[in-house]
């Protein structure tokens, strides 16, 4: 995980994501998921690029299945964009950097 990429857990999800005053991109992933590993470096790059204006992090669904269940995550990678504590957009699959940037920029 990148220097500015947060790890969201059952313990910090509400504080870091739901109650955040900044937009949040959450990457739901697992170590065994090839497409998740493929998109991981892109998510880390975005965390660095948006470190001042947004929070970007990951939820390992194997370690925190209740969070994935709460948001109806059925396939990974799934990325949710939160603003004001609510999901604004969901992206499924290993998409390109520009699509993720557009999703974040839409809520900034």
Buried (B, 14 or more C-beta within 10 A) or exposed (E): EBEBBBEBBEEEBEEBBEEBEBBBBBBBBBEEBEBBBEBBEBBBBBBEBBBEEBBBBBBBBEEBEEBBEEBEBEEBBBBBBBBEEEBBBBBBEBBEBEEBBEBBEEBE
